[in-house]
Amino acid sequence: MDSGAYTAILAGDYPRRADDGTASIRDEVGDAARHYRRAFEESQDPLVSLIRDLGGTVAGARDWVTSRLAGNSGTDHGTNSGGNPE
């Protein structure tokens, strides 16, 4: 989906730091990061979807390992009420 912003940039229609004394590189980097994060989250590309799914799986595994190492049993995954594997 093209909002027209990319076409405007290609045409040379964009703000220039030399024309704006209050321009902040930090703010611009933050804006760019937010834009790319939003584009990644909204992408319908199958490869991007796979990467998002893998990221969720890795985060879930990390949380599970962290809770086990911290001594929190959390939910019983694959154990019966006695703590033995089913």
PDB file of N, CA, C and O in Angstrom:
ATOM      1  N   MET A   1       0.856  -1.165   0.000  1.00  0.00           N
ATOM      2  CA  MET A   1       0.000   0.000   0.000  1.00  0.00           C
ATOM      3  C   MET A   1       0.905   1.232   0.000  1.00  0.00           C
ATOM      4  O   MET A   1       1.746   1.393   0.885  1.00  0.00           O
ATOM      5  N   ASP A   2       0.726   2.095  -0.994  1.00  0.00           N
ATOM      6  CA  ASP A   2       1.541   3.299  -1.118  1.00  0.00           C
ATOM      7  C   ASP A   2       0.719   4.507  -0.694  1.00  0.00           C
ATOM      8  O   ASP A   2      -0.315   4.812  -1.287  1.00  0.00           O
ATOM      9  N   SER A   3       1.193   5.183   0.333  1.00  0.00           N
ATOM     10  CA  SER A   3       0.490   6.373   0.806  1.00  0.00           C
ATOM     11  C   SER A   3       0.858   7.605  -0.012  1.00  0.00           C
ATOM     12  O   SER A   3       0.312   8.687   0.204  1.00  0.00           O
ATOM     13  N   GLY A   4       1.784   7.438  -0.951  1.00  0.00           N
ATOM     14  CA  GLY A   4       2.244   8.566  -1.750  1.00  0.00           C
ATOM     15  C   GLY A   4       3.519   9.176  -1.207  1.00  0.00           C
ATOM     16  O   GLY A   4       4.165   9.969  -1.892  1.00  0.00           O
ATOM     17  N   ALA A   5       3.891   8.823   0.006  1.00  0.00           N
ATOM     18  CA  ALA A   5       5.094   9.394   0.623  1.00  0.00           C
ATOM     19  C   ALA A   5       6.354   8.997  -0.137  1.00  0.00           C
ATOM     20  O   ALA A   5       7.253   9.814  -0.336  1.00  0.00           O
ATOM     21  N   TYR A   6       6.412   7.743  -0.556  1.00  0.00           N
ATOM     22  CA  TYR A   6       7.598   7.262  -1.272  1.00  0.00           C
ATOM     23  C   TYR A   6       7.746   7.977  -2.606  1.00  0.00           C
ATOM     24  O   TYR A   6       8.847   8.375  -2.986  1.00  0.00           O
ATOM     25  N   THR A   7       6.636   8.139  -3.312  1.00  0.00           N
ATOM     26  CA  THR A   7       6.660   8.835  -4.603  1.00  0.00           C
ATOM     27  C   THR A   7       7.107  10.277  -4.413  1.00  0.00           C
ATOM     28  O   THR A   7       7.875  10.802  -5.219  1.00  0.00           O
ATOM     29  N   ALA A   8       6.630  10.921  -3.348  1.00  0.00           N
ATOM     30  CA  ALA A   8       7.030  12.304  -3.070  1.00  0.00           C
ATOM     31  C   ALA A   8       8.531  12.398  -2.798  1.00  0.00           C
ATOM     32  O   ALA A   8       9.193  13.329  -3.257  1.00  0.00           O
ATOM     33  N   ILE A   9       9.055  11.445  -2.061  1.00  0.00           N
ATOM     34  CA  ILE A   9      10.490  11.445  -1.763  1.00  0.00           C
ATOM     35  C   ILE A   9      11.300  11.271  -3.045  1.00  0.00           C
ATOM     36  O   ILE A   9      12.297  11.959  -3.262  1.00  0.00           O
ATOM     37  N   LEU A  10      10.850  10.332  -3.897  1.00  0.00           N
ATOM     38  CA  LEU A  10      11.544  10.124  -5.171  1.00  0.00           C
ATOM     39  C   LEU A  10      11.529  11.388  -6.026  1.00  0.00           C
ATOM     40  O   LEU A  10      12.464  11.644  -6.783  1.00  0.00           O
ATOM     41  N   ALA A  11      10.464  12.173  -5.900  1.00  0.00           N
ATOM     42  CA  ALA A  11      10.349  13.414  -6.663  1.00  0.00           C
ATOM     43  C   ALA A  11      11.151  14.549  -6.020  1.00  0.00           C
ATOM     44  O   ALA A  11      11.204  15.651  -6.567  1.00  0.00           O
ATOM     45  N   GLY A  12      11.770  14.294  -4.874  1.00  0.00           N
ATOM     46  CA  GLY A  12      12.575  15.321  -4.214  1.00  0.00           C
ATOM     47  C   GLY A  12      11.795  16.193  -3.257  1.00  0.00           C
ATOM     48  O   GLY A  12      12.304  17.213  -2.792  1.00  0.00           O
ATOM     49  N   ASP A  13      10.572  15.810  -2.957  1.00  0.00           N
ATOM     50  CA  ASP A  13       9.717  16.589  -2.066  1.00  0.00           C
ATOM     51  C   ASP A  13       9.800  16.030  -0.649  1.00  0.00           C
ATOM     52  O   ASP A  13       8.992  15.192  -0.249  1.00  0.00           O
ATOM     53  N   TYR A  14      10.768  16.497   0.084  1.00  0.00           N
ATOM     54  CA  TYR A  14      10.946  16.086   1.476  1.00  0.00           C
ATOM     55  C   TYR A  14      11.690  17.192   2.219  1.00  0.00           C
ATOM     56  O   TYR A  14      12.423  17.967   1.604  1.00  0.00           O
ATOM     57  N   PRO A  15      11.506  17.270   3.539  1.00  0.00           N
ATOM     58  CA  PRO A  15      12.187  18.323   4.313  1.00  0.00           C
ATOM     59  C   PRO A  15      13.694  18.082   4.354  1.00  0.00           C
ATOM     60  O   PRO A  15      14.166  16.945   4.378  1.00  0.00           O
ATOM     61  N   ARG A  16      14.411  19.161   4.360  1.00  0.00           N
ATOM     62  CA  ARG A  16      15.873  19.082   4.430  1.00  0.00           C
ATOM     63  C   ARG A  16      16.341  19.715   5.737  1.00  0.00           C
ATOM     64  O   ARG A  16      15.842  20.763   6.147  1.00  0.00           O
ATOM     65  N   ARG A  17      17.293  19.072   6.375  1.00  0.00           N
ATOM     66  CA  ARG A  17      17.783  19.570   7.663  1.00  0.00           C
ATOM     67  C   ARG A  17      18.325  20.992   7.559  1.00  0.00           C
ATOM     68  O   ARG A  17      18.203  21.778   8.499  1.00  0.00           O
ATOM     69  N   ALA A  18      18.914  21.317   6.434  1.00  0.00           N
ATOM     70  CA  ALA A  18      19.467  22.663   6.256  1.00  0.00           C
ATOM     71  C   ALA A  18      18.374  23.729   6.333  1.00  0.00           C
ATOM     72  O   ALA A  18      18.650  24.878   6.676  1.00  0.00           O
ATOM     73  N   ASP A  19      17.138  23.352   6.014  1.00  0.00           N
ATOM     74  CA  ASP A  19      16.020  24.297   6.041  1.00  0.00           C
ATOM     75  C   ASP A  19      15.302  24.320   7.379  1.00  0.00           C
ATOM     76  O   ASP A  19      14.410  25.146   7.578  1.00  0.00           O
ATOM     77  N   ASP A  20      15.665  23.437   8.302  1.00  0.00           N
ATOM     78  CA  ASP A  20      14.978  23.336   9.589  1.00  0.00           C
ATOM     79  C   ASP A  20      16.009  23.289  10.707  1.00  0.00           C
ATOM     80  O   ASP A  20      16.649  22.263  10.936  1.00  0.00           O
ATOM     81  N   GLY A  21      16.160  24.395  11.388  1.00  0.00           N
ATOM     82  CA  GLY A  21      17.144  24.489  12.473  1.00  0.00           C
ATOM     83  C   GLY A  21      16.779  23.642  13.683  1.00  0.00           C
ATOM     84  O   GLY A  21      17.628  23.402  14.542  1.00  0.00           O
ATOM     85  N   THR A  22      15.532  23.182  13.769  1.00  0.00           N
ATOM     86  CA  THR A  22      15.113  22.379  14.923  1.00  0.00           C
ATOM     87  C   THR A  22      15.102  20.884  14.614  1.00  0.00           C
ATOM     88  O   THR A  22      14.709  20.078  15.457  1.00  0.00           O
ATOM     89  N   ALA A  23      15.529  20.514  13.413  1.00  0.00           N
ATOM     90  CA  ALA A  23      15.523  19.096  13.034  1.00  0.00           C
ATOM     91  C   ALA A  23      16.444  18.301  13.952  1.00  0.00           C
ATOM     92  O   ALA A  23      17.544  18.741  14.285  1.00  0.00           O
ATOM     93  N   SER A  24      15.978  17.132  14.353  1.00  0.00           N
ATOM     94  CA  SER A  24      16.734  16.266  15.258  1.00  0.00           C
ATOM     95  C   SER A  24      16.952  14.908  14.597  1.00  0.00           C
ATOM     96  O   SER A  24      15.995  14.233  14.218  1.00  0.00           O
ATOM     97  N   ILE A  25      18.195  14.521  14.465  1.00  0.00           N
ATOM     98  CA  ILE A  25      18.499  13.212  13.891  1.00  0.00           C
ATOM     99  C   ILE A  25      17.907  12.119  14.766  1.00  0.00           C
ATOM    100  O   ILE A  25      17.381  11.129  14.257  1.00  0.00           O
ATOM    101  N   ARG A  26      17.991  12.295  16.075  1.00  0.00           N
ATOM    102  CA  ARG A  26      17.431  11.304  17.003  1.00  0.00           C
ATOM    103  C   ARG A  26      15.935  11.108  16.752  1.00  0.00           C
ATOM    104  O   ARG A  26      15.456   9.975  16.703  1.00  0.00           O
ATOM    105  N   ASP A  27      15.199  12.210  16.593  1.00  0.00           N
ATOM    106  CA  ASP A  27      13.761  12.116  16.321  1.00  0.00           C
ATOM    107  C   ASP A  27      13.504  11.423  14.985  1.00  0.00           C
ATOM    108  O   ASP A  27      12.586  10.612  14.864  1.00  0.00           O
ATOM    109  N   GLU A  28      14.315  11.745  13.993  1.00  0.00           N
ATOM    110  CA  GLU A  28      14.130  11.148  12.669  1.00  0.00           C
ATOM    111  C   GLU A  28      14.423   9.650  12.691  1.00  0.00           C
ATOM    112  O   GLU A  28      13.735   8.875  12.027  1.00  0.00           O
ATOM    113  N   VAL A  29      15.430   9.242  13.442  1.00  0.00           N
ATOM    114  CA  VAL A  29      15.737   7.815  13.562  1.00  0.00           C
ATOM    115  C   VAL A  29      14.590   7.103  14.275  1.00  0.00           C
ATOM    116  O   VAL A  29      14.197   6.006  13.878  1.00  0.00           O
ATOM    117  N   GLY A  30      14.055   7.722  15.324  1.00  0.00           N
ATOM    118  CA  GLY A  30      12.911   7.144  16.035  1.00  0.00           C
ATOM    119  C   GLY A  30      11.697   7.016  15.136  1.00  0.00           C
ATOM    120  O   GLY A  30      11.004   6.000  15.162  1.00  0.00           O
ATOM    121  N   ASP A  31      11.434   8.060  14.327  1.00  0.00           N
ATOM    122  CA  ASP A  31      10.310   8.004  13.382  1.00  0.00           C
ATOM    123  C   ASP A  31      10.509   6.882  12.372  1.00  0.00           C
ATOM    124  O   ASP A  31       9.572   6.149  12.057  1.00  0.00           O
ATOM    125  N   ALA A  32      11.729   6.751  11.868  1.00  0.00           N
ATOM    126  CA  ALA A  32      12.025   5.694  10.892  1.00  0.00           C
ATOM    127  C   ALA A  32      11.832   4.316  11.524  1.00  0.00           C
ATOM    128  O   ALA A  32      11.255   3.425  10.900  1.00  0.00           O
ATOM    129  N   ALA A  33      12.308   4.135  12.755  1.00  0.00           N
ATOM    130  CA  ALA A  33      12.167   2.844  13.438  1.00  0.00           C
ATOM    131  C   ALA A  33      10.696   2.500  13.631  1.00  0.00           C
ATOM    132  O   ALA A  33      10.292   1.357  13.414  1.00  0.00           O
ATOM    133  N   ARG A  34       9.894   3.478  14.035  1.00  0.00           N
ATOM    134  CA  ARG A  34       8.453   3.237  14.201  1.00  0.00           C
ATOM    135  C   ARG A  34       7.804   2.867  12.873  1.00  0.00           C
ATOM    136  O   ARG A  34       6.966   1.968  12.812  1.00  0.00           O
ATOM    137  N   HIS A  35       8.194   3.563  11.814  1.00  0.00           N
ATOM    138  CA  HIS A  35       7.643   3.269  10.490  1.00  0.00           C
ATOM    139  C   HIS A  35       7.962   1.839  10.068  1.00  0.00           C
ATOM    140  O   HIS A  35       7.075   1.106   9.631  1.00  0.00           O
ATOM    141  N   TYR A  36       9.228   1.440  10.198  1.00  0.00           N
ATOM    142  CA  TYR A  36       9.616   0.094   9.777  1.00  0.00           C
ATOM    143  C   TYR A  36       8.999  -0.978  10.665  1.00  0.00           C
ATOM    144  O   TYR A  36       8.645  -2.048  10.172  1.00  0.00           O
ATOM    145  N   ARG A  37       8.859  -0.717  11.968  1.00  0.00           N
ATOM    146  CA  ARG A  37       8.206  -1.676  12.857  1.00  0.00           C
ATOM    147  C   ARG A  37       6.747  -1.865  12.443  1.00  0.00           C
ATOM    148  O   ARG A  37       6.257  -2.991  12.365  1.00  0.00           O
ATOM    149  N   ARG A  38       6.060  -0.757  12.181  1.00  0.00           N
ATOM    150  CA  ARG A  38       4.659  -0.829  11.761  1.00  0.00           C
ATOM    151  C   ARG A  38       4.544  -1.562  10.417  1.00  0.00           C
ATOM    152  O   ARG A  38       3.656  -2.398  10.249  1.00  0.00           O
ATOM    153  N   ALA A  39       5.416  -1.263   9.475  1.00  0.00           N
ATOM    154  CA  ALA A  39       5.392  -1.936   8.177  1.00  0.00           C
ATOM    155  C   ALA A  39       5.634  -3.436   8.345  1.00  0.00           C
ATOM    156  O   ALA A  39       4.988  -4.243   7.677  1.00  0.00           O
ATOM    157  N   PHE A  40       6.551  -3.815   9.224  1.00  0.00           N
ATOM    158  CA  PHE A  40       6.846  -5.220   9.483  1.00  0.00           C
ATOM    159  C   PHE A  40       5.638  -5.915  10.094  1.00  0.00           C
ATOM    160  O   PHE A  40       5.290  -7.027   9.699  1.00  0.00           O
ATOM    161  N   GLU A  41       4.990  -5.249  11.070  1.00  0.00           N
ATOM    162  CA  GLU A  41       3.836  -5.834  11.745  1.00  0.00           C
ATOM    163  C   GLU A  41       2.638  -5.990  10.804  1.00  0.00           C
ATOM    164  O   GLU A  41       1.843  -6.917  10.964  1.00  0.00           O
ATOM    165  N   GLU A  42       2.506  -5.094   9.829  1.00  0.00           N
ATOM    166  CA  GLU A  42       1.345  -5.106   8.938  1.00  0.00           C
ATOM    167  C   GLU A  42       1.605  -5.841   7.621  1.00  0.00           C
ATOM    168  O   GLU A  42       0.685  -6.019   6.822  1.00  0.00           O
ATOM    169  N   SER A  43       2.826  -6.259   7.394  1.00  0.00           N
ATOM    170  CA  SER A  43       3.179  -6.895   6.127  1.00  0.00           C
ATOM    171  C   SER A  43       2.411  -8.195   5.920  1.00  0.00           C
ATOM    172  O   SER A  43       2.209  -8.969   6.855  1.00  0.00           O
ATOM    173  N   GLN A  44       1.991  -8.418   4.688  1.00  0.00           N
ATOM    174  CA  GLN A  44       1.311  -9.652   4.311  1.00  0.00           C
ATOM    175  C   GLN A  44       2.274 -10.622   3.626  1.00  0.00           C
ATOM    176  O   GLN A  44       1.869 -11.704   3.201  1.00  0.00           O
ATOM    177  N   ASP A  45       3.540 -10.238   3.521  1.00  0.00           N
ATOM    178  CA  ASP A  45       4.541 -11.078   2.862  1.00  0.00           C
ATOM    179  C   ASP A  45       4.701 -12.388   3.632  1.00  0.00           C
ATOM    180  O   ASP A  45       4.864 -12.355   4.852  1.00  0.00           O
ATOM    181  N   PRO A  46       4.659 -13.540   2.958  1.00  0.00           N
ATOM    182  CA  PRO A  46       4.775 -14.830   3.640  1.00  0.00           C
ATOM    183  C   PRO A  46       6.090 -14.989   4.415  1.00  0.00           C
ATOM    184  O   PRO A  46       6.104 -15.584   5.492  1.00  0.00           O
ATOM    185  N   LEU A  47       7.173 -14.469   3.882  1.00  0.00           N
ATOM    186  CA  LEU A  47       8.453 -14.574   4.581  1.00  0.00           C
ATOM    187  C   LEU A  47       8.435 -13.761   5.874  1.00  0.00           C
ATOM    188  O   LEU A  47       8.926 -14.218   6.906  1.00  0.00           O
ATOM    189  N   VAL A  48       7.873 -12.572   5.815  1.00  0.00           N
ATOM    190  CA  VAL A  48       7.777 -11.728   7.013  1.00  0.00           C
ATOM    191  C   VAL A  48       6.872 -12.405   8.042  1.00  0.00           C
ATOM    192  O   VAL A  48       7.162 -12.368   9.237  1.00  0.00           O
ATOM    193  N   SER A  49       5.785 -13.020   7.590  1.00  0.00           N
ATOM    194  CA  SER A  49       4.892 -13.739   8.508  1.00  0.00           C
ATOM    195  C   SER A  49       5.636 -14.881   9.201  1.00  0.00           C
ATOM    196  O   SER A  49       5.474 -15.097  10.402  1.00  0.00           O
ATOM    197  N   LEU A  50       6.448 -15.608   8.438  1.00  0.00           N
ATOM    198  CA  LEU A  50       7.241 -16.693   9.010  1.00  0.00           C
ATOM    199  C   LEU A  50       8.207 -16.163  10.058  1.00  0.00           C
ATOM    200  O   LEU A  50       8.348 -16.753  11.129  1.00  0.00           O
ATOM    201  N   ILE A  51       8.869 -15.060   9.758  1.00  0.00           N
ATOM    202  CA  ILE A  51       9.830 -14.467  10.707  1.00  0.00           C
ATOM    203  C   ILE A  51       9.109 -14.022  11.979  1.00  0.00           C
ATOM    204  O   ILE A  51       9.611 -14.229  13.084  1.00  0.00           O
ATOM    205  N   ARG A  52       7.928 -13.409  11.823  1.00  0.00           N
ATOM    206  CA  ARG A  52       7.155 -12.999  13.015  1.00  0.00           C
ATOM    207  C   ARG A  52       6.772 -14.209  13.853  1.00  0.00           C
ATOM    208  O   ARG A  52       6.887 -14.182  15.078  1.00  0.00           O
ATOM    209  N   ASP A  53       6.314 -15.279  13.188  1.00  0.00           N
ATOM    210  CA  ASP A  53       5.924 -16.494  13.907  1.00  0.00           C
ATOM    211  C   ASP A  53       7.115 -17.101  14.642  1.00  0.00           C
ATOM    212  O   ASP A  53       6.991 -17.520  15.793  1.00  0.00           O
ATOM    213  N   LEU A  54       8.266 -17.150  13.978  1.00  0.00           N
ATOM    214  CA  LEU A  54       9.470 -17.680  14.627  1.00  0.00           C
ATOM    215  C   LEU A  54       9.872 -16.825  15.822  1.00  0.00           C
ATOM    216  O   LEU A  54      10.291 -17.347  16.855  1.00  0.00           O
ATOM    217  N   GLY A  55       9.743 -15.521  15.679  1.00  0.00           N
ATOM    218  CA  GLY A  55      10.057 -14.624  16.791  1.00  0.00           C
ATOM    219  C   GLY A  55       9.164 -14.882  17.991  1.00  0.00           C
ATOM    220  O   GLY A  55       9.629 -14.869  19.130  1.00  0.00           O
ATOM    221  N   GLY A  56       7.873 -15.118  17.735  1.00  0.00           N
ATOM    222  CA  GLY A  56       6.940 -15.425  18.826  1.00  0.00           C
ATOM    223  C   GLY A  56       7.278 -16.743  19.490  1.00  0.00           C
ATOM    224  O   GLY A  56       7.186 -16.873  20.711  1.00  0.00           O
ATOM    225  N   THR A  57       7.671 -17.725  18.685  1.00  0.00           N
ATOM    226  CA  THR A  57       8.043 -19.034  19.225  1.00  0.00           C
ATOM    227  C   THR A  57       9.291 -18.923  20.097  1.00  0.00           C
ATOM    228  O   THR A  57       9.351 -19.493  21.186  1.00  0.00           O
ATOM    229  N   VAL A  58      10.278 -18.189  19.610  1.00  0.00           N
ATOM    230  CA  VAL A  58      11.524 -18.002  20.371  1.00  0.00           C
ATOM    231  C   VAL A  58      11.240 -17.253  21.672  1.00  0.00           C
ATOM    232  O   VAL A  58      11.777 -17.610  22.721  1.00  0.00           O
ATOM    233  N   ALA A  59      10.403 -16.222  21.611  1.00  0.00           N
ATOM    234  CA  ALA A  59      10.064 -15.461  22.821  1.00  0.00           C
ATOM    235  C   ALA A  59       9.341 -16.344  23.828  1.00  0.00           C
ATOM    236  O   ALA A  59       9.605 -16.261  25.027  1.00  0.00           O
ATOM    237  N   GLY A  60       8.424 -17.195  23.348  1.00  0.00           N
ATOM    238  CA  GLY A  60       7.712 -18.109  24.240  1.00  0.00           C
ATOM    239  C   GLY A  60       8.658 -19.098  24.899  1.00  0.00           C
ATOM    240  O   GLY A  60       8.541 -19.375  26.093  1.00  0.00           O
ATOM    241  N   ALA A  61       9.596 -19.632  24.122  1.00  0.00           N
ATOM    242  CA  ALA A  61      10.576 -20.576  24.674  1.00  0.00           C
ATOM    243  C   ALA A  61      11.475 -19.870  25.699  1.00  0.00           C
ATOM    244  O   ALA A  61      11.794 -20.427  26.750  1.00  0.00           O
ATOM    245  N   ARG A  62      11.875 -18.636  25.374  1.00  0.00           N
ATOM    246  CA  ARG A  62      12.705 -17.866  26.308  1.00  0.00           C
ATOM    247  C   ARG A  62      11.973 -17.652  27.628  1.00  0.00           C
ATOM    248  O   ARG A  62      12.555 -17.825  28.698  1.00  0.00           O
ATOM    249  N   ASP A  63      10.700 -17.276  27.554  1.00  0.00           N
ATOM    250  CA  ASP A  63       9.920 -17.042  28.767  1.00  0.00           C
ATOM    251  C   ASP A  63       9.775 -18.329  29.576  1.00  0.00           C
ATOM    252  O   ASP A  63       9.868 -18.308  30.803  1.00  0.00           O
ATOM    253  N   TRP A  64       9.548 -19.448  28.887  1.00  0.00           N
ATOM    254  CA  TRP A  64       9.406 -20.724  29.574  1.00  0.00           C
ATOM    255  C   TRP A  64      10.703 -21.095  30.290  1.00  0.00           C
ATOM    256  O   TRP A  64      10.674 -21.489  31.456  1.00  0.00           O
ATOM    257  N   VAL A  65      11.832 -20.973  29.608  1.00  0.00           N
ATOM    258  CA  VAL A  65      13.131 -21.303  30.215  1.00  0.00           C
ATOM    259  C   VAL A  65      13.411 -20.367  31.383  1.00  0.00           C
ATOM    260  O   VAL A  65      13.874 -20.809  32.435  1.00  0.00           O
ATOM    261  N   THR A  66      13.138 -19.091  31.208  1.00  0.00           N
ATOM    262  CA  THR A  66      13.377 -18.119  32.280  1.00  0.00           C
ATOM    263  C   THR A  66      12.545 -18.455  33.511  1.00  0.00           C
ATOM    264  O   THR A  66      13.041 -18.386  34.636  1.00  0.00           O
ATOM    265  N   SER A  67      11.280 -18.819  33.303  1.00  0.00           N
ATOM    266  CA  SER A  67      10.428 -19.145  34.449  1.00  0.00           C
ATOM    267  C   SER A  67      10.915 -20.414  35.140  1.00  0.00           C
ATOM    268  O   SER A  67      10.847 -20.511  36.365  1.00  0.00           O
ATOM    269  N   ARG A  68      11.403 -21.385  34.377  1.00  0.00           N
ATOM    270  CA  ARG A  68      11.927 -22.622  34.977  1.00  0.00           C
ATOM    271  C   ARG A  68      13.190 -22.344  35.779  1.00  0.00           C
ATOM    272  O   ARG A  68      13.365 -22.871  36.878  1.00  0.00           O
ATOM    273  N   LEU A  69      14.061 -21.521  35.229  1.00  0.00           N
ATOM    274  CA  LEU A  69      15.306 -21.207  35.938  1.00  0.00           C
ATOM    275  C   LEU A  69      15.048 -20.390  37.199  1.00  0.00           C
ATOM    276  O   LEU A  69      15.801 -20.474  38.170  1.00  0.00           O
ATOM    277  N   ALA A  70      13.983 -19.604  37.177  1.00  0.00           N
ATOM    278  CA  ALA A  70      13.640 -18.782  38.338  1.00  0.00           C
ATOM    279  C   ALA A  70      12.892 -19.595  39.386  1.00  0.00           C
ATOM    280  O   ALA A  70      12.633 -19.104  40.485  1.00  0.00           O
ATOM    281  N   GLY A  71      12.541 -20.846  39.050  1.00  0.00           N
ATOM    282  CA  GLY A  71      11.857 -21.706  40.013  1.00  0.00           C
ATOM    283  C   GLY A  71      10.354 -21.562  39.984  1.00  0.00           C
ATOM    284  O   GLY A  71       9.667 -22.116  40.842  1.00  0.00           O
ATOM    285  N   ASN A  72       9.827 -20.834  39.022  1.00  0.00           N
ATOM    286  CA  ASN A  72       8.380 -20.699  38.879  1.00  0.00           C
ATOM    287  C   ASN A  72       7.879 -21.852  38.035  1.00  0.00           C
ATOM    288  O   ASN A  72       8.361 -22.072  36.924  1.00  0.00           O
ATOM    289  N   SER A  73       6.922 -22.580  38.555  1.00  0.00           N
ATOM    290  CA  SER A  73       6.420 -23.705  37.789  1.00  0.00           C
ATOM    291  C   SER A  73       5.458 -23.262  36.707  1.00  0.00           C
ATOM    292  O   SER A  73       5.291 -23.972  35.715  1.00  0.00           O
ATOM    293  N   GLY A  74       4.816 -22.103  36.864  1.00  0.00           N
ATOM    294  CA  GLY A  74       3.875 -21.635  35.855  1.00  0.00           C
ATOM    295  C   GLY A  74       2.790 -22.666  35.644  1.00  0.00           C
ATOM    296  O   GLY A  74       2.248 -23.195  36.614  1.00  0.00           O
ATOM    297  N   THR A  75       2.467 -22.958  34.423  1.00  0.00           N
ATOM    298  CA  THR A  75       1.476 -23.984  34.136  1.00  0.00           C
ATOM    299  C   THR A  75       2.190 -25.297  33.949  1.00  0.00           C
ATOM    300  O   THR A  75       3.349 -25.331  33.535  1.00  0.00           O
ATOM    301  N   ASP A  76       1.499 -26.385  34.255  1.00  0.00           N
ATOM    302  CA  ASP A  76       2.084 -27.711  34.103  1.00  0.00           C
ATOM    303  C   ASP A  76       1.971 -28.140  32.658  1.00  0.00           C
ATOM    304  O   ASP A  76       0.895 -28.532  32.206  1.00  0.00           O
ATOM    305  N   HIS A  77       3.060 -28.072  31.937  1.00  0.00           N
ATOM    306  CA  HIS A  77       3.095 -28.509  30.549  1.00  0.00           C
ATOM    307  C   HIS A  77       3.609 -29.939  30.526  1.00  0.00           C
ATOM    308  O   HIS A  77       4.793 -30.190  30.753  1.00  0.00           O
ATOM    309  N   GLY A  78       2.697 -30.881  30.245  1.00  0.00           N
ATOM    310  CA  GLY A  78       3.122 -32.259  30.098  1.00  0.00           C
ATOM    311  C   GLY A  78       3.369 -32.996  31.395  1.00  0.00           C
ATOM    312  O   GLY A  78       4.043 -34.027  31.398  1.00  0.00           O
ATOM    313  N   THR A  79       2.832 -32.485  32.515  1.00  0.00           N
ATOM    314  CA  THR A  79       2.977 -33.210  33.784  1.00  0.00           C
ATOM    315  C   THR A  79       1.603 -33.430  34.370  1.00  0.00           C
ATOM    316  O   THR A  79       0.664 -32.687  34.082  1.00  0.00           O
ATOM    317  N   ASN A  80       1.487 -34.471  35.208  1.00  0.00           N
ATOM    318  CA  ASN A  80       0.220 -34.688  35.897  1.00  0.00           C
ATOM    319  C   ASN A  80       0.260 -33.961  37.229  1.00  0.00           C
ATOM    320  O   ASN A  80       1.230 -33.262  37.524  1.00  0.00           O
ATOM    321  N   SER A  81      -0.775 -34.115  38.035  1.00  0.00           N
ATOM    322  CA  SER A  81      -0.857 -33.360  39.288  1.00  0.00           C
ATOM    323  C   SER A  81       0.272 -33.687  40.245  1.00  0.00           C
ATOM    324  O   SER A  81       0.545 -32.891  41.144  1.00  0.00           O
ATOM    325  N   GLY A  82       0.943 -34.825  40.095  1.00  0.00           N
ATOM    326  CA  GLY A  82       2.053 -35.184  40.960  1.00  0.00           C
ATOM    327  C   GLY A  82       3.388 -34.668  40.464  1.00  0.00           C
ATOM    328  O   GLY A  82       4.423 -34.910  41.085  1.00  0.00           O
ATOM    329  N   GLY A  83       3.369 -33.951  39.340  1.00  0.00           N
ATOM    330  CA  GLY A  83       4.607 -33.404  38.815  1.00  0.00           C
ATOM    331  C   GLY A  83       5.372 -34.396  37.933  1.00  0.00           C
ATOM    332  O   GLY A  83       6.466 -34.100  37.452  1.00  0.00           O
ATOM    333  N   ASN A  84       4.771 -35.588  37.729  1.00  0.00           N
ATOM    334  CA  ASN A  84       5.422 -36.597  36.892  1.00  0.00           C
ATOM    335  C   ASN A  84       4.969 -36.446  35.451  1.00  0.00           C
ATOM    336  O   ASN A  84       3.832 -36.050  35.193  1.00  0.00           O
ATOM    337  N   PRO A  85       5.843 -36.757  34.522  1.00  0.00           N
ATOM    338  CA  PRO A  85       5.439 -36.677  33.103  1.00  0.00           C
ATOM    339  C   PRO A  85       4.254 -37.580  32.839  1.00  0.00           C
ATOM    340  O   PRO A  85       4.144 -38.669  33.402  1.00  0.00           O
ATOM    341  N   GLU A  86       3.363 -37.110  31.969  1.00  0.00           N
ATOM    342  CA  GLU A  86       2.173 -37.897  31.630  1.00  0.00           C
ATOM    343  C   GLU A  86       2.504 -38.971  30.624  1.00  0.00           C
ATOM    344  O   GLU A  86       1.624 -39.731  30.222  1.00  0.00           O
TER     345      GLU A  86
END
